[in-house]
Amino acid sequence: MSTCTEKVGDNAANSKPNLIGNEEKNVGILALEVYTPSTFISQSKLEEHSGVAQGRYTIGLGQDGLAVAGDSEDINSLCLTVVQSLLEKYEINPDEVG
């Protein structure tokens, strides 16, 4: 499993919250998380197996490998992995989201 977190915006780390009434609100995208499954298929072997021209994926698309989810992963588990990572990294209480 590999994840990547990135702050979004010029001053995301030091941004001031927007004030609405007497409450402070953070509005917009403040962070981004990406999950890439650790299992992958070699693109050169996929080119050979698929019968396409050599270099179609490796040179044409610039890919060395194609990440694939394992049999224990689906779109829901991928999304929950990312959300859990964001909540933990930024110490966000799930009850405060919404």
Backbone bond lengths (Angstrom), bond angles and torsions (degrees), N, CA, C in turn:
res aa  C-N    CA-C-N  psi(-1)  N-CA   C-N-CA  omega(-1)  CA-C   N-CA-C  phi
1 M - - - 1.443 - - 1.513 109.26 -
2 S 1.323 116.50 133.62 1.446 119.68 173.47 1.511 108.47 -134.25
3 T 1.320 115.70 138.96 1.450 120.34 177.40 1.510 108.98 -130.49
4 C 1.304 115.66 158.01 1.449 121.83 -179.91 1.511 107.06 -138.89
5 T 1.325 117.06 129.29 1.452 121.58 178.45 1.515 108.42 -115.66
6 E 1.315 115.51 137.78 1.454 119.21 -179.62 1.503 109.21 -139.16
7 K 1.336 115.64 134.97 1.453 120.28 172.50 1.518 107.36 -74.90
8 V 1.305 117.01 140.53 1.447 121.62 -178.19 1.522 109.04 -109.81
9 G 1.308 117.22 135.88 1.461 122.09 178.55 1.515 111.18 104.22
10 D 1.339 115.88 161.41 1.454 121.38 -176.22 1.522 112.69 -63.47
11 N 1.316 116.75 -47.17 1.460 120.78 -176.25 1.516 110.92 -121.16
12 A 1.343 116.69 41.55 1.464 120.42 -174.76 1.524 111.92 -58.76
13 A 1.335 117.43 -37.96 1.458 120.51 -177.87 1.523 111.21 -69.48
14 N 1.331 117.55 -32.32 1.459 121.35 -176.61 1.523 112.22 -115.21
15 S 1.329 117.13 19.82 1.458 119.61 -176.03 1.523 110.27 -70.13
16 K 1.321 114.64 145.14 1.452 120.41 176.56 1.520 108.48 -90.19
17 P 1.325 117.40 137.94 1.466 119.59 -179.91 1.523 110.56 -68.21
18 N 1.323 116.18 150.71 1.457 120.89 174.12 1.515 108.53 -73.91
19 L 1.299 117.30 141.32 1.453 121.42 179.19 1.517 109.54 -99.91
20 I 1.319 116.61 123.87 1.452 122.75 176.54 1.520 106.05 -125.51
21 G 1.315 116.48 111.20 1.457 119.67 -175.27 1.518 108.62 65.04
22 N 1.308 117.06 -131.81 1.454 121.83 178.51 1.519 112.60 -99.21
23 E 1.339 116.62 1.11 1.459 120.48 -177.67 1.522 110.41 -102.44
24 E 1.318 115.59 142.71 1.455 120.54 173.79 1.520 108.20 -87.45
25 K 1.332 117.54 133.00 1.466 121.89 -179.59 1.524 109.13 -130.89
26 N 1.336 116.01 132.01 1.454 121.20 169.25 1.515 106.32 -91.84
27 V 1.314 116.86 122.38 1.449 121.66 -175.21 1.525 108.97 -120.64
28 G 1.320 116.73 136.58 1.458 121.23 176.59 1.515 111.69 103.08
29 I 1.312 115.24 -169.54 1.460 121.45 -179.72 1.520 108.40 -87.36
30 L 1.319 116.63 116.81 1.456 121.55 -178.32 1.518 112.26 -105.39
31 A 1.324 119.06 -18.56 1.466 122.79 179.58 1.523 108.66 -156.58
32 L 1.320 114.84 160.28 1.456 121.45 -178.84 1.512 108.34 -137.66
33 E 1.317 117.16 136.62 1.453 122.35 -179.90 1.519 108.78 -126.19
34 V 1.315 116.86 138.90 1.460 122.50 179.62 1.520 108.32 -128.02
35 Y 1.322 116.57 135.65 1.462 121.65 176.70 1.511 108.49 -117.46
36 T 1.325 116.28 132.14 1.459 121.71 176.60 1.522 108.32 -123.14
37 P 1.331 117.64 120.50 1.463 119.66 177.89 1.529 110.81 -59.03
38 S 1.317 117.11 148.16 1.463 121.13 -177.20 1.528 112.85 -80.64
39 T 1.329 117.80 -14.79 1.456 121.42 178.37 1.528 108.88 -86.05
40 F 1.327 116.23 134.59 1.453 118.21 178.90 1.522 110.99 -145.12
41 I 1.327 114.63 161.89 1.462 122.59 177.28 1.521 107.34 -110.50
42 S 1.309 117.06 133.40 1.462 121.48 176.25 1.524 109.25 -65.32
43 Q 1.314 116.31 125.88 1.462 119.56 -178.34 1.531 112.19 -67.64
44 S 1.317 117.75 -33.61 1.471 119.06 178.12 1.531 110.52 -65.72
45 K 1.339 117.35 -38.44 1.463 120.05 176.46 1.524 111.29 -70.21
46 L 1.321 116.73 -33.54 1.465 120.33 177.61 1.530 110.36 -68.33
47 E 1.320 117.49 -37.53 1.467 120.97 175.41 1.528 110.11 -59.19
48 E 1.330 115.45 -46.44 1.459 121.10 -179.38 1.529 110.89 -63.17
49 H 1.335 116.42 -47.18 1.467 121.77 -179.08 1.533 111.86 -64.04
50 S 1.326 116.66 -39.27 1.467 121.09 -177.06 1.521 113.04 -79.50
51 G 1.324 116.69 -14.64 1.456 120.15 179.88 1.518 113.89 76.18
52 V 1.325 116.95 21.46 1.471 119.79 177.33 1.523 108.80 -90.96
53 A 1.308 116.30 168.86 1.462 121.53 -178.98 1.529 110.84 -60.55
54 Q 1.331 115.81 140.09 1.460 120.81 177.81 1.529 108.76 -60.98
55 G 1.303 116.78 130.41 1.459 122.06 -179.92 1.518 114.60 94.70
56 R 1.327 116.89 -4.46 1.469 119.40 -179.21 1.523 111.66 -59.39
57 Y 1.333 116.64 -44.16 1.466 120.71 179.71 1.524 111.16 -91.10
58 T 1.337 116.48 -42.39 1.463 119.73 -174.81 1.518 112.73 -72.79
59 I 1.317 117.22 -42.36 1.466 120.40 179.49 1.528 110.28 -94.46
60 G 1.321 116.26 -48.91 1.465 120.83 -177.40 1.515 113.52 -60.73
61 L 1.316 116.86 -45.47 1.471 121.52 179.35 1.525 112.83 -99.32
62 G 1.325 116.65 -12.56 1.468 120.34 -179.94 1.516 113.48 70.44
63 Q 1.323 117.04 31.54 1.465 120.75 -177.61 1.519 111.15 -109.74
64 D 1.325 116.13 139.58 1.465 121.41 173.26 1.519 110.44 -95.92
65 G 1.324 116.01 -33.45 1.452 120.67 -177.59 1.514 110.77 -147.33
66 L 1.319 115.06 157.84 1.456 122.81 177.91 1.523 107.29 -116.91
67 A 1.327 116.67 113.23 1.462 120.71 -179.93 1.518 109.95 -70.05
68 V 1.321 115.83 138.16 1.460 121.62 177.63 1.524 109.11 -132.84
69 A 1.309 115.09 143.21 1.457 120.03 177.66 1.529 109.41 -74.07
70 G 1.325 115.76 142.84 1.456 120.63 178.00 1.520 111.67 -74.90
71 D 1.314 116.53 176.62 1.466 120.07 -178.05 1.527 112.93 -69.11
72 S 1.325 117.60 -14.45 1.466 120.22 178.33 1.525 111.80 -98.77
73 E 1.346 117.16 7.84 1.457 121.01 -179.49 1.528 109.78 -120.71
74 D 1.323 115.37 140.30 1.458 121.48 172.09 1.527 106.98 -137.36
75 I 1.309 117.34 -179.34 1.469 120.55 -176.28 1.526 111.67 -59.06
76 N 1.325 117.27 -34.12 1.467 120.47 -179.69 1.522 111.46 -68.67
77 S 1.335 117.36 -44.84 1.467 119.43 -179.64 1.528 110.96 -68.18
78 L 1.338 117.35 -34.36 1.469 119.90 176.94 1.533 109.95 -63.28
79 C 1.321 116.77 -46.25 1.462 121.09 -179.89 1.525 111.91 -64.37
80 L 1.317 116.92 -42.55 1.464 120.36 179.97 1.529 111.80 -66.46
81 T 1.329 117.19 -34.12 1.468 120.83 176.31 1.522 110.30 -61.63
82 V 1.318 116.70 -43.25 1.456 121.76 -179.68 1.529 110.94 -67.68
83 V 1.321 117.12 -45.53 1.463 120.95 -179.61 1.524 110.56 -62.90
84 Q 1.333 117.41 -44.10 1.456 120.75 179.32 1.524 110.76 -60.53
85 S 1.310 117.19 -42.27 1.458 121.26 179.50 1.529 111.27 -62.50
86 L 1.318 116.94 -44.23 1.468 120.09 178.02 1.527 111.88 -62.85
87 L 1.323 116.49 -45.35 1.465 119.92 -179.84 1.525 111.42 -60.54
88 E 1.327 117.08 -41.25 1.458 120.81 -179.79 1.526 112.16 -70.20
89 K 1.317 117.61 -45.48 1.468 121.26 -177.15 1.521 112.92 -63.65
90 Y 1.322 116.39 -35.28 1.459 119.97 -177.28 1.524 112.67 -105.06
91 E 1.342 115.70 11.76 1.461 122.84 176.30 1.526 111.51 49.06
92 I 1.328 114.78 52.80 1.461 121.67 -179.51 1.523 109.03 -100.19
93 N 1.303 116.74 128.58 1.457 122.26 175.93 1.530 107.69 -78.47
94 P 1.332 118.03 122.61 1.474 120.07 -178.88 1.527 113.62 -56.30
95 D 1.330 117.47 -26.59 1.465 120.51 179.18 1.529 112.22 -70.46
96 E 1.337 116.98 -16.54 1.463 120.76 -178.62 1.531 112.31 -92.77
97 V 1.312 116.97 -0.88 1.469 121.30 -178.50 1.518 108.66 -93.45
98 G 1.330 115.81 136.93 1.462 118.11 175.58 1.479 114.27 133.88
